[in-house]
Amino acid sequence: QVQLQQSGPGLVKPSQTLSLTCPISGDSVYSDNVAWNWIRQSPSRGLEWLGRTYYKSKWYNDYAVSVKSRITISPDTSKNQFSLQLTSLTPEDTAVYYCVRGRWLAFDVWGQGTVVTVSS
Amino acid sequence: EIVLTQSPGTLSLSPGERATLSCRASQSVIGNYLAWYQQKPGQAPRLLIYGASTRAPGIPDRFSGSGSGTDFALTISRLEPEDFAVYYCQQYGGSLLYTFGQGTKLEIK
């Protein structure tokens, strides 16, 4: 059974950087035909896909246009996990952040979510 | 950017009734890569349907998906008490890669 167990801080100050990690159990970060994604959810923006990383002979990344200049998603192969870094935070980035496995061009396994509040 | 519009915003039905939820895309969805999710309060979304009509593993057969192009539907044949939740559609394709609808709340009448 695949599980994603998120970790990271819940309160971040404006202009700072959000860092979240997502250890994977029951699957490998190298798995074929899957991608490792970050998605966030807020009342104002709904569900918003942020980006993904995946391995196909080498590592690839894709990012949403709305955050492309501020986001990095990277695998940590030694720990079988992946991470999110989002810089220059504003209150608009307040949301529940999910790490999610992508399969069949949908999202089949979700982490439990981390409530992130951007406030001074 | 492909925008997904779900209707109705809220659907009030009783257990045992049939529910039909709609998802309309502003442009044709590539390859019919359209998925449906169920979300209950305090929980992450749960994948129900992918590829417009394929049930995800472990999903009861009372859930079915249909449609192609720009018009898609999720049908729940006989509502069980645990089916009352918020439902989202999601598509793959376009410059944003993945987008979600705004959701339909299915509530007990």
Contacts between the chains, C-beta under 8 A, distances in Angstrom:
chain1	res1	chain2	res2	distance
A	46	B	100	6.0
A	46	B	102	5.5
A	46	B	103	7.0
A	47	B	45	7.2
A	47	B	88	6.2
A	47	B	90	7.5
A	47	B	100	4.0
A	48	B	100	7.4
A	49	B	96	7.3
A	49	B	97	6.5
A	49	B	98	3.9
A	49	B	99	7.2
A	49	B	100	7.5
A	62	B	97	5.9
A	64	B	96	6.0
A	64	B	97	7.1
A	65	B	95	6.4
A	65	B	96	6.4
A	98	B	44	5.8
A	104	B	35	7.9
A	104	B	50	4.5
A	104	B	51	6.4
A	104	B	54	7.6
A	105	B	31	7.7
A	105	B	33	4.5
A	105	B	35	7.6
A	105	B	50	7.1
A	105	B	51	7.7
A	105	B	92	4.1
A	106	B	33	7.7
A	106	B	35	3.7
A	106	B	47	5.7
A	106	B	50	3.9
A	106	B	51	7.8
A	106	B	56	7.8
A	106	B	90	6.7
A	106	B	92	7.5
A	107	B	35	7.4
A	107	B	37	7.6
A	107	B	45	7.4
A	107	B	47	6.2
A	107	B	90	7.3
A	108	B	47	4.8
A	108	B	50	7.7
A	108	B	56	6.2
A	110	B	44	3.7
A	110	B	45	6.3
A	110	B	46	7.6
A	111	B	44	6.9
A	112	B	44	6.6
A	113	B	44	5.6
